[in-house]
Amino acid sequence: MDSITQAVLGGSIGATVLGRRLGRRAVLLGMAIATLPDLDVMFDAGDPIANYSEHRGITHSLLTLPPFAALCAVLAWWIGRRRGRGRDTPPISLARWWWFFALALVTHPLIDAFTTYGTQLLWPLTPPPTSWSSIAIIDPLYTLPLLVAVILVLCRGSRSVRAAPIALGLSTLYLGLTLVLKGWVVSQVTPVLIEHRLQDRPILVQPVMPTSLVWQLVISDGERYHQAYVSIFDHQDQIRFDTFSRGAELEDAALSTPGGRRMAWFAGPFIGYREDQGRLVASDLRVGMPGVEVFSFTIAQRDAEGEWQALTTSQQGPMARPAPAQLSSLARRLFDAGALCTADYGGRTRLASSLPQCATSE
Protein backbone atom coordinates (compact mmCIF):
# COMPACT_ATOMS: atom_id res chain seq x y z
CA MET A 1 0.00 0.00 0.00
CA ASP A 2 1.00 3.64 -0.27
CA SER A 3 3.02 5.27 2.49
CA ILE A 4 0.12 7.39 3.79
CA THR A 5 -2.05 4.31 4.27
CA GLN A 6 0.72 2.43 6.04
CA ALA A 7 1.35 5.40 8.32
CA VAL A 8 -2.28 5.92 9.36
CA LEU A 9 -2.72 2.16 9.82
CA GLY A 10 0.21 2.19 12.23
CA GLY A 11 -1.09 5.34 13.89
CA SER A 12 -4.48 3.74 14.48
CA ILE A 13 -2.83 0.66 15.97
CA GLY A 14 -0.75 2.89 18.22
CA ALA A 15 -3.84 4.74 19.43
CA THR A 16 -5.68 1.46 20.05
CA VAL A 17 -2.89 -0.27 22.00
CA LEU A 18 -1.16 2.64 23.75
CA GLY A 19 -3.44 5.63 23.24
CA ARG A 20 -4.84 5.80 26.78
CA ARG A 21 -1.32 5.95 28.20
CA LEU A 22 0.57 7.93 25.57
CA GLY A 23 -2.17 9.90 23.77
CA ARG A 24 -0.86 11.68 20.68
CA ARG A 25 2.59 10.15 21.11
CA ALA A 26 1.11 6.69 20.55
CA VAL A 27 -0.18 7.79 17.13
CA LEU A 28 3.12 9.37 16.09
CA LEU A 29 5.10 6.37 17.29
CA GLY A 30 2.78 3.97 15.50
CA MET A 31 3.05 5.96 12.27
CA ALA A 32 6.85 5.90 12.45
CA ILE A 33 7.13 2.18 13.25
CA ALA A 34 4.62 1.13 10.58
CA THR A 35 6.58 2.83 7.80
CA LEU A 36 9.91 1.23 8.71
CA PRO A 37 9.53 -1.81 6.38
CA ASP A 38 9.43 0.45 3.32
CA LEU A 39 12.88 1.82 4.07
CA ASP A 40 14.18 -0.99 1.88
CA VAL A 41 13.56 1.27 -1.13
CA MET A 42 16.54 3.33 0.02
CA PHE A 43 18.98 0.48 -0.63
CA ASP A 44 20.32 -0.01 -4.15
CA ALA A 45 20.75 -3.70 -5.02
CA GLY A 46 22.91 -2.75 -7.99
CA ASP A 47 20.47 -3.69 -10.76
CA PRO A 48 17.02 -2.34 -11.71
CA ILE A 49 15.42 -5.80 -11.78
CA ALA A 50 16.95 -6.61 -8.39
CA ASN A 51 15.56 -3.36 -6.97
CA TYR A 52 12.14 -4.13 -8.46
CA SER A 53 11.99 -7.71 -7.18
CA GLU A 54 13.76 -7.40 -3.83
CA HIS A 55 11.44 -4.66 -2.55
CA ARG A 56 9.11 -6.17 0.04
CA GLY A 57 11.72 -8.76 0.92
CA ILE A 58 13.68 -8.97 4.17
CA THR A 59 11.89 -5.98 5.72
CA HIS A 60 8.48 -7.49 4.92
CA SER A 61 9.04 -11.04 6.12
CA LEU A 62 6.88 -12.65 8.78
CA LEU A 63 10.01 -14.54 9.80
CA THR A 64 12.07 -11.41 10.54
CA LEU A 65 9.58 -8.82 11.80
CA PRO A 66 8.29 -10.62 14.96
CA PRO A 67 11.81 -11.05 16.42
CA PHE A 68 12.55 -7.41 15.59
CA ALA A 69 9.27 -6.43 17.29
CA ALA A 70 10.30 -8.39 20.38
CA LEU A 71 13.66 -6.62 20.48
CA CYS A 72 11.96 -3.21 20.17
CA ALA A 73 9.44 -4.16 22.88
CA VAL A 74 12.16 -5.14 25.34
CA LEU A 75 14.05 -1.92 24.65
CA ALA A 76 10.93 0.27 25.06
CA TRP A 77 9.92 -1.58 28.24
CA TRP A 78 13.42 -1.17 29.72
CA ILE A 79 13.51 2.55 28.91
CA GLY A 80 10.02 2.96 30.36
CA ARG A 81 11.00 1.25 33.60
CA ARG A 82 14.08 3.44 34.02
CA ARG A 83 12.16 6.64 33.39
CA GLY A 84 9.23 5.53 35.53
CA ARG A 85 11.17 4.98 38.74
CA GLY A 86 9.73 6.95 41.58
CA ARG A 87 6.47 7.72 39.76
CA ASP A 88 3.00 6.62 40.81
CA THR A 89 1.99 5.49 37.33
CA PRO A 90 3.11 1.91 36.59
CA PRO A 91 5.17 1.45 33.42
CA ILE A 92 3.62 0.02 30.29
CA SER A 93 3.93 -3.76 30.43
CA LEU A 94 6.28 -5.71 28.20
CA ALA A 95 3.33 -7.63 26.71
CA ARG A 96 1.57 -4.40 25.67
CA TRP A 97 4.77 -3.08 24.11
CA TRP A 98 5.14 -6.34 22.20
CA TRP A 99 1.58 -6.20 20.87
CA PHE A 100 2.13 -2.63 19.75
CA PHE A 101 5.35 -3.29 17.84
CA ALA A 102 4.21 -6.63 16.45
CA LEU A 103 0.91 -5.29 15.13
CA ALA A 104 2.41 -2.07 13.74
CA LEU A 105 5.12 -3.98 11.89
CA VAL A 106 3.35 -7.18 10.79
CA THR A 107 0.22 -5.47 9.44
CA HIS A 108 2.46 -3.62 6.98
CA PRO A 109 3.43 -6.66 4.86
CA LEU A 110 0.04 -8.30 5.38
CA ILE A 111 -1.85 -5.38 3.85
CA ASP A 112 0.80 -5.22 1.11
CA ALA A 113 0.10 -8.87 0.32
CA PHE A 114 -3.50 -7.95 -0.55
CA THR A 115 -2.16 -5.87 -3.46
CA THR A 116 -0.86 -7.18 -6.78
CA TYR A 117 2.83 -6.35 -6.32
CA GLY A 118 4.35 -9.43 -4.69
CA THR A 119 5.32 -9.52 -1.00
CA GLN A 120 7.95 -12.01 0.21
CA LEU A 121 6.22 -12.98 3.45
CA LEU A 122 8.52 -15.96 4.04
CA TRP A 123 11.91 -14.44 3.21
CA PRO A 124 14.64 -15.89 3.28
CA LEU A 125 12.67 -18.83 1.91
CA THR A 126 12.03 -18.41 -1.81
CA PRO A 127 8.47 -19.37 -2.75
CA PRO A 128 6.91 -16.97 -5.26
CA PRO A 129 5.89 -13.68 -3.61
CA THR A 130 2.43 -13.59 -2.05
CA SER A 131 -0.16 -11.53 -3.93
CA TRP A 132 -3.85 -11.85 -3.10
CA SER A 133 -4.70 -8.97 -5.47
CA SER A 134 -7.93 -7.78 -3.88
CA ILE A 135 -7.12 -4.13 -3.18
CA ALA A 136 -5.36 -1.43 -5.18
CA ILE A 137 -2.10 0.04 -3.92
CA ILE A 138 -3.99 3.30 -3.39
CA ASP A 139 -7.59 2.91 -2.20
CA PRO A 140 -9.17 5.90 -0.43
CA LEU A 141 -12.08 3.79 0.84
CA TYR A 142 -9.65 1.74 2.92
CA THR A 143 -7.52 4.69 4.02
CA LEU A 144 -10.18 7.26 4.91
CA PRO A 145 -11.46 5.78 8.23
CA LEU A 146 -7.89 5.36 9.47
CA LEU A 147 -6.97 8.89 8.45
CA VAL A 148 -9.99 10.35 10.25
CA ALA A 149 -9.16 8.41 13.42
CA VAL A 150 -5.54 9.55 13.38
CA ILE A 151 -6.54 13.19 12.90
CA LEU A 152 -9.05 12.98 15.74
CA VAL A 153 -6.52 11.57 18.19
CA LEU A 154 -3.83 14.04 17.13
CA CYS A 155 -6.27 16.92 17.64
CA ARG A 156 -7.99 15.74 20.83
CA GLY A 157 -5.51 13.37 22.41
CA SER A 158 -6.59 10.39 24.52
CA ARG A 159 -10.21 11.62 24.59
CA SER A 160 -10.67 10.29 21.04
CA VAL A 161 -8.77 7.00 21.16
CA ARG A 162 -12.03 5.06 20.76
CA ALA A 163 -12.10 6.25 17.15
CA ALA A 164 -9.03 4.16 16.34
CA PRO A 165 -10.43 0.63 16.93
CA ILE A 166 -13.63 1.66 15.15
CA ALA A 167 -11.58 2.81 12.15
CA LEU A 168 -9.56 -0.40 12.18
CA GLY A 169 -12.79 -2.39 12.19
CA LEU A 170 -14.26 -0.44 9.26
CA SER A 171 -11.10 -0.74 7.17
CA THR A 172 -10.85 -4.45 7.91
CA LEU A 173 -14.49 -4.94 6.88
CA TYR A 174 -13.77 -3.11 3.63
CA LEU A 175 -10.75 -5.31 3.05
CA GLY A 176 -12.98 -8.35 3.47
CA LEU A 177 -15.45 -6.79 1.03
CA THR A 178 -12.72 -6.56 -1.62
CA LEU A 179 -12.28 -10.33 -1.37
CA VAL A 180 -16.02 -10.79 -1.83
CA LEU A 181 -16.02 -8.47 -4.87
CA LYS A 182 -13.08 -10.32 -6.37
CA GLY A 183 -14.92 -13.61 -5.89
CA TRP A 184 -17.95 -12.14 -7.64
CA VAL A 185 -15.85 -11.01 -10.62
CA VAL A 186 -14.29 -14.46 -10.86
CA SER A 187 -17.75 -16.06 -10.78
CA GLN A 188 -18.88 -13.78 -13.61
CA VAL A 189 -15.95 -14.51 -15.89
CA THR A 190 -15.54 -18.24 -15.17
CA PRO A 191 -18.40 -19.41 -17.46
CA VAL A 192 -16.86 -17.40 -20.32
CA LEU A 193 -13.47 -18.99 -19.71
CA ILE A 194 -14.98 -22.47 -19.54
CA GLU A 195 -16.83 -21.89 -22.80
CA HIS A 196 -13.54 -20.98 -24.52
CA ARG A 197 -11.46 -23.62 -22.70
CA LEU A 198 -9.37 -21.09 -20.81
CA GLN A 199 -10.35 -22.04 -17.27
CA ASP A 200 -7.01 -23.77 -16.65
CA ARG A 201 -4.88 -20.88 -17.88
CA PRO A 202 -3.13 -18.57 -15.38
CA ILE A 203 -5.49 -15.70 -14.63
CA LEU A 204 -4.91 -12.48 -12.74
CA VAL A 205 -7.90 -10.63 -11.32
CA GLN A 206 -7.00 -7.31 -9.71
CA PRO A 207 -8.71 -4.03 -8.86
CA VAL A 208 -7.95 -0.89 -10.80
CA MET A 209 -7.04 2.19 -8.79
CA PRO A 210 -8.47 3.95 -6.95
CA THR A 211 -11.19 1.52 -5.76
CA SER A 212 -12.26 -2.11 -6.05
CA LEU A 213 -15.24 -1.28 -8.25
CA VAL A 214 -13.51 -1.88 -11.61
CA TRP A 215 -11.30 -4.93 -12.08
CA GLN A 216 -8.68 -5.90 -14.62
CA LEU A 217 -8.37 -9.45 -15.93
CA VAL A 218 -5.17 -10.74 -17.51
CA ILE A 219 -5.17 -14.31 -18.85
CA SER A 220 -1.83 -15.79 -19.91
CA ASP A 221 -2.56 -18.09 -22.84
CA GLY A 222 0.70 -19.44 -24.22
CA GLU A 223 1.75 -17.15 -27.07
CA ARG A 224 -1.03 -14.67 -26.28
CA TYR A 225 -2.61 -12.89 -23.38
CA HIS A 226 -6.16 -11.63 -23.02
CA GLN A 227 -7.16 -8.49 -21.14
CA ALA A 228 -10.55 -7.27 -19.97
CA TYR A 229 -11.98 -4.65 -17.65
CA VAL A 230 -14.96 -5.68 -15.56
CA SER A 231 -17.19 -3.45 -13.47
CA ILE A 232 -19.06 -4.85 -10.49
CA PHE A 233 -22.19 -3.59 -12.28
CA ASP A 234 -21.54 -5.64 -15.45
CA HIS A 235 -23.68 -8.52 -16.57
CA GLN A 236 -21.88 -11.65 -17.69
CA ASP A 237 -22.66 -11.01 -21.36
CA GLN A 238 -21.06 -7.53 -21.15
CA ILE A 239 -17.53 -8.81 -20.52
CA ARG A 240 -15.31 -8.07 -23.51
CA PHE A 241 -11.65 -8.94 -24.15
CA ASP A 242 -8.69 -7.72 -26.15
CA THR A 243 -6.03 -10.22 -27.19
CA PHE A 244 -2.36 -9.44 -27.78
CA SER A 245 0.88 -11.26 -28.47
CA ARG A 246 2.87 -12.12 -25.37
CA GLY A 247 6.09 -12.43 -27.37
CA ALA A 248 6.44 -16.04 -26.24
CA GLU A 249 8.94 -16.76 -29.03
CA LEU A 250 11.40 -14.65 -27.02
CA GLU A 251 10.71 -16.36 -23.69
CA ASP A 252 13.47 -18.97 -23.93
CA ALA A 253 16.02 -16.26 -24.67
CA ALA A 254 14.73 -14.22 -21.73
CA LEU A 255 14.85 -17.18 -19.34
CA SER A 256 18.47 -17.81 -20.29
CA THR A 257 19.37 -14.50 -18.62
CA PRO A 258 19.54 -13.86 -14.85
CA GLY A 259 17.20 -10.89 -15.17
CA GLY A 260 14.64 -12.88 -17.14
CA ARG A 261 14.64 -15.69 -14.60
CA ARG A 262 14.27 -13.25 -11.73
CA MET A 263 11.28 -11.59 -13.41
CA ALA A 264 9.67 -14.96 -14.09
CA TRP A 265 10.01 -15.84 -10.41
CA PHE A 266 8.58 -12.50 -9.32
CA ALA A 267 5.74 -11.98 -11.83
CA GLY A 268 5.02 -15.58 -12.80
CA PRO A 269 3.43 -16.08 -16.23
CA PHE A 270 2.31 -12.46 -16.51
CA ILE A 271 5.31 -11.17 -18.46
CA GLY A 272 5.28 -9.85 -22.01
CA TYR A 273 8.35 -9.89 -24.26
CA ARG A 274 9.23 -7.84 -27.29
CA GLU A 275 12.24 -7.01 -29.43
CA ASP A 276 13.05 -3.33 -29.77
CA GLN A 277 15.94 -2.42 -32.10
CA GLY A 278 17.91 -5.51 -31.24
CA ARG A 279 17.11 -5.36 -27.54
CA LEU A 280 15.03 -7.89 -25.60
CA VAL A 281 12.52 -6.13 -23.38
CA ALA A 282 10.48 -7.85 -20.66
CA SER A 283 7.44 -6.12 -19.15
CA ASP A 284 5.35 -6.91 -16.07
CA LEU A 285 1.78 -7.24 -17.38
CA ARG A 286 0.29 -7.06 -13.88
CA VAL A 287 1.11 -3.43 -13.19
CA GLY A 288 -0.26 -0.46 -15.09
CA MET A 289 -3.14 0.31 -17.39
CA PRO A 290 -3.75 -0.44 -21.06
CA GLY A 291 -0.58 0.44 -22.95
CA VAL A 292 1.04 1.83 -19.79
CA GLU A 293 4.12 -0.21 -18.88
CA VAL A 294 5.26 0.65 -15.37
CA PHE A 295 7.94 -2.03 -15.01
CA SER A 296 9.72 -2.71 -18.31
CA PHE A 297 13.35 -3.88 -18.50
CA THR A 298 15.90 -4.50 -21.26
CA ILE A 299 17.62 -7.74 -20.31
CA ALA A 300 19.56 -8.78 -23.45
CA GLN A 301 20.71 -7.57 -26.85
CA ARG A 302 21.73 -9.21 -30.10
CA ASP A 303 25.42 -9.56 -30.91
CA ALA A 304 27.01 -9.29 -34.37
CA GLU A 305 25.89 -12.85 -35.18
CA GLY A 306 22.32 -12.12 -34.14
CA GLU A 307 22.50 -14.16 -30.95
CA TRP A 308 21.07 -12.89 -27.68
CA GLN A 309 23.60 -11.84 -25.06
CA ALA A 310 22.50 -11.07 -21.50
CA LEU A 311 23.25 -7.56 -20.27
CA THR A 312 25.54 -7.33 -17.27
CA THR A 313 23.06 -4.88 -15.74
CA SER A 314 19.45 -4.64 -16.83
CA GLN A 315 18.09 -1.32 -18.02
CA GLN A 316 14.71 -0.05 -16.86
CA GLY A 317 12.55 1.71 -19.38
CA PRO A 318 10.68 4.91 -18.57
CA MET A 319 7.57 4.51 -16.46
CA ALA A 320 4.69 5.39 -18.76
CA ARG A 321 1.77 7.43 -17.51
CA PRO A 322 -1.88 7.08 -18.57
CA ALA A 323 -3.27 9.73 -20.87
CA PRO A 324 -6.07 11.98 -19.52
CA ALA A 325 -8.51 10.43 -22.01
CA GLN A 326 -7.59 7.00 -20.67
CA LEU A 327 -8.35 8.05 -17.10
CA SER A 328 -11.65 9.51 -18.23
CA SER A 329 -12.53 6.24 -19.99
CA LEU A 330 -11.64 4.32 -16.86
CA ALA A 331 -13.99 6.46 -14.79
CA ARG A 332 -16.82 5.86 -17.26
CA ARG A 333 -16.09 2.13 -17.33
CA LEU A 334 -17.84 1.71 -13.98
CA PHE A 335 -21.26 2.03 -15.66
CA ASP A 336 -20.44 1.83 -19.39
CA ALA A 337 -19.24 -1.60 -20.56
CA GLY A 338 -17.91 -0.14 -23.82
CA ALA A 339 -16.03 2.80 -22.34
CA LEU A 340 -12.56 1.26 -22.13
CA CYS A 341 -10.89 -1.05 -24.64
CA THR A 342 -7.28 -2.01 -24.11
CA ALA A 343 -6.58 -1.92 -27.86
CA ASP A 344 -7.37 1.80 -27.97
CA TYR A 345 -4.13 2.56 -26.14
CA GLY A 346 -0.44 1.83 -26.41
CA GLY A 347 -0.21 1.16 -30.14
CA ARG A 348 -0.44 -2.61 -29.74
CA THR A 349 -1.94 -4.77 -32.47
CA ARG A 350 -4.96 -6.75 -31.36
CA LEU A 351 -5.05 -10.41 -32.37
CA ALA A 352 -8.07 -12.37 -33.47
CA SER A 353 -9.72 -14.42 -30.75
CA SER A 354 -12.86 -16.46 -30.18
CA LEU A 355 -13.48 -14.53 -26.95
CA PRO A 356 -16.09 -11.73 -27.00
CA GLN A 357 -14.19 -8.75 -28.40
CA CYS A 358 -14.16 -5.20 -27.10
CA ALA A 359 -15.43 -2.67 -29.66
CA THR A 360 -12.44 -0.37 -30.20
CA SER A 361 -12.49 3.07 -31.73
CA GLU A 362 -10.52 1.83 -34.76
CORDA-V382746 format. One record per residue. N is the residue number from 0. SS is DSSP state (A for helix, B for strand, O for the rest). PHI is phi in whole degrees, 0 to 359 (NA if undefined). PSI is psi in degrees with one decimal (999 if undefined). Layout:
n = <N/N>
ss = <SS/SS>
phi = <PHI/PHI>
psi = <PSI/PSI>
This chain:
n = <0/1/2/3/4/5/6/7/8/9/10/11/12/13/14/15/16/17/18/19/20/21/22/23/24/25/26/27/28/29/30/31/32/33/34/35/36/37/38/39/40/41/42/43/44/45/46/47/48/49/50/51/52/53/54/55/56/57/58/59/60/61/62/63/64/65/66/67/68/69/70/71/72/73/74/75/76/77/78/79/80/81/82/83/84/85/86/87/88/89/90/91/92/93/94/95/96/97/98/99/100/101/102/103/104/105/106/107/108/109/110/111/112/113/114/115/116/117/118/119/120/121/122/123/124/125/126/127/128/129/130/131/132/133/134/135/136/137/138/139/140/141/142/143/144/145/146/147/148/149/150/151/152/153/154/155/156/157/158/159/160/161/162/163/164/165/166/167/168/169/170/171/172/173/174/175/176/177/178/179/180/181/182/183/184/185/186/187/188/189/190/191/192/193/194/195/196/197/198/199/200/201/202/203/204/205/206/207/208/209/210/211/212/213/214/215/216/217/218/219/220/221/222/223/224/225/226/227/228/229/230/231/232/233/234/235/236/237/238/239/240/241/242/243/244/245/246/247/248/249/250/251/252/253/254/255/256/257/258/259/260/261/262/263/264/265/266/267/268/269/270/271/272/273/274/275/276/277/278/279/280/281/282/283/284/285/286/287/288/289/290/291/292/293/294/295/296/297/298/299/300/301/302/303/304/305/306/307/308/309/310/311/312/313/314/315/316/317/318/319/320/321/322/323/324/325/326/327/328/329/330/331/332/333/334/335/336/337/338/339/340/341/342/343/344/345/346/347/348/349/350/351/352/353/354/355/356/357/358/359/360/361>
ss = <O/O/A/A/A/A/A/A/A/A/A/A/A/A/A/A/A/A/A/A/A/A/O/A/A/A/A/A/A/A/A/A/A/A/O/A/A/A/A/A/A/A/O/O/O/O/O/A/A/A/A/A/A/A/O/O/O/A/A/A/O/O/O/O/A/A/A/A/A/A/A/A/A/A/A/A/A/A/A/A/A/A/A/O/O/O/O/O/O/O/O/O/O/A/A/A/A/A/A/A/A/A/A/A/A/A/A/A/A/A/A/A/A/O/O/O/O/O/B/O/O/O/O/O/O/O/O/O/O/B/O/O/O/O/O/O/O/O/O/A/A/A/A/A/A/A/A/A/A/A/A/A/A/A/A/A/A/A/A/A/O/A/A/A/A/A/A/A/A/A/A/A/A/A/A/A/A/A/A/A/A/A/A/A/A/A/A/A/A/A/A/A/A/A/A/O/O/O/O/O/O/B/B/B/B/B/B/O/O/O/O/O/O/B/B/B/B/B/B/B/B/O/O/B/B/B/B/B/B/B/B/O/O/O/O/A/A/A/O/O/B/B/B/B/B/O/O/A/A/A/A/A/A/A/A/O/O/A/A/A/A/A/A/A/A/A/A/O/O/O/B/B/B/B/B/B/O/O/B/B/B/B/B/B/O/O/O/O/O/O/O/O/O/O/O/B/B/B/B/B/B/B/O/O/O/O/O/B/B/B/B/B/B/B/B/B/O/O/O/O/O/O/O/A/A/A/A/A/A/A/A/A/O/O/O/O/O/O/O/O/O/A/A/A/O/O/O/O/O/O/O/O/O/O/O/O/B/O/O/O/O/O>
phi = <NA/289/297/297/298/298/294/287/296/296/296/292/295/300/295/291/274/237/300/291/265/250/59/299/298/296/295/296/293/297/297/292/295/292/268/302/303/279/292/296/291/279/259/271/278/93/205/303/291/296/297/293/264/268/299/64/253/303/278/241/273/286/264/251/289/301/298/295/298/297/298/297/296/297/296/296/296/295/296/297/295/295/286/270/296/86/260/283/283/293/292/295/291/298/298/293/299/295/299/298/294/296/292/296/276/289/295/299/292/294/291/299/293/281/267/280/296/296/237/272/295/247/307/272/294/237/292/304/303/281/208/274/52/245/221/287/299/240/219/302/293/281/284/303/301/294/296/298/298/297/296/299/291/296/277/245/72/295/295/246/295/296/294/293/296/296/297/298/296/295/294/292/298/295/299/297/298/298/293/296/297/298/300/294/298/299/295/289/271/302/301/294/294/297/301/255/58/244/294/264/279/300/229/249/238/217/286/256/305/254/219/258/263/239/236/256/249/230/244/275/231/66/281/232/222/246/236/209/242/235/269/292/262/287/269/303/282/265/284/232/240/239/240/224/288/267/68/296/294/260/294/298/297/294/287/278/253/301/295/295/292/295/296/296/293/280/253/64/279/264/232/253/239/206/256/228/54/80/245/264/246/246/233/282/281/279/248/117/239/307/74/249/267/275/240/227/227/274/243/202/215/281/271/297/270/85/272/282/237/294/285/299/230/294/237/273/283/296/282/288/239/294/285/306/296/293/295/295/296/296/296/287/297/302/243/243/295/258/282/224/242/304/292/285/229/87/69/272/272/282/263/291/205/281/292/304/263/287/278/280/274/294>
psi = <167.9/162.5/-36.1/-44.5/-45.0/-39.0/-47.0/-26.8/-47.1/-38.3/-38.7/-37.4/-42.8/-44.2/-36.4/-43.4/-39.1/2.5/-37.9/-23.7/-39.7/-11.7/-128.8/-33.2/-31.1/-40.2/-48.6/-40.0/-41.5/-40.3/-41.3/-46.4/-40.3/-22.5/-5.8/-42.3/-28.4/2.3/-10.2/-18.4/-14.2/-12.5/126.0/118.3/-1.5/-1.7/136.7/-39.8/-37.3/-42.3/-40.2/-38.2/-18.4/-11.0/144.7/40.8/-107.5/-36.0/-2.1/12.2/136.5/-5.2/-16.1/-31.3/-43.0/-44.3/-37.9/-39.1/-40.5/-41.8/-44.7/-39.5/-44.4/-42.4/-45.9/-40.7/-42.2/-44.1/-41.4/-39.7/-41.3/-43.0/-23.7/1.0/131.9/-0.8/156.9/-29.7/124.8/148.6/158.8/134.9/157.0/-38.9/-42.3/-39.8/-40.8/-42.8/-40.3/-54.4/-40.6/-46.0/-42.5/-35.4/-47.2/-32.8/-22.9/-58.7/-28.4/-44.3/-32.2/-36.7/-17.9/-8.7/178.9/-37.2/126.9/145.0/126.6/76.8/-22.4/19.7/137.1/4.3/157.9/41.4/162.2/146.3/146.6/133.2/101.2/-14.6/50.0/-9.0/144.3/157.5/-32.6/117.0/100.7/-29.7/-29.9/-40.9/-35.4/-48.8/-39.7/-40.4/-43.3/-44.2/-43.9/-42.9/-41.6/-45.8/-39.0/-32.5/-36.4/-3.9/-149.2/-14.6/-20.1/16.8/-21.9/-21.6/-28.0/-52.3/-31.3/-44.7/-41.4/-39.5/-43.5/-44.3/-37.0/-38.8/-40.8/-39.3/-41.4/-37.3/-37.0/-34.3/-38.6/-44.3/-40.7/-42.7/-37.7/-43.2/-43.7/-41.0/-32.5/-38.9/-20.7/-45.2/-35.2/-42.2/-40.2/-42.7/-35.0/17.1/42.8/6.9/-21.2/0.8/151.3/129.8/135.1/126.6/117.0/149.0/154.3/129.5/146.1/14.0/-179.2/34.8/-25.5/134.9/145.8/135.2/133.3/121.2/118.0/118.1/66.9/-112.1/-8.2/166.6/149.2/138.1/145.7/154.6/127.4/126.5/151.1/-10.0/1.6/150.0/159.6/-38.1/0.6/-5.4/126.1/146.3/156.5/141.9/134.6/161.8/138.1/-3.9/34.7/-21.7/-14.8/-1.4/-41.3/-41.4/-39.6/-42.4/-10.8/-4.4/149.5/-40.6/-39.6/-39.6/-38.0/-42.0/-39.6/-37.2/-39.1/-41.9/-0.6/-140.2/0.8/59.3/134.2/144.3/147.4/157.2/130.1/100.4/49.0/9.6/141.6/117.7/130.1/133.8/138.6/113.0/-7.1/-27.0/129.7/-171.3/178.9/121.5/4.5/101.5/112.1/-41.5/100.1/129.4/136.9/122.0/-13.3/163.9/157.1/141.1/-171.5/-26.3/2.4/7.1/149.0/132.7/127.7/139.8/143.6/-41.0/128.2/161.0/124.1/132.4/167.3/142.8/112.2/154.2/142.7/145.8/153.3/-39.5/-33.2/-42.1/-38.0/-41.3/-37.4/-40.0/-40.2/-21.3/-20.8/-38.7/-12.4/108.3/-21.5/13.8/-25.5/114.7/128.7/-37.8/-12.0/-9.6/150.3/-3.9/19.5/146.1/123.6/139.0/156.0/145.8/152.9/-11.9/154.1/127.3/142.5/138.6/101.3/172.7/3.8/999>
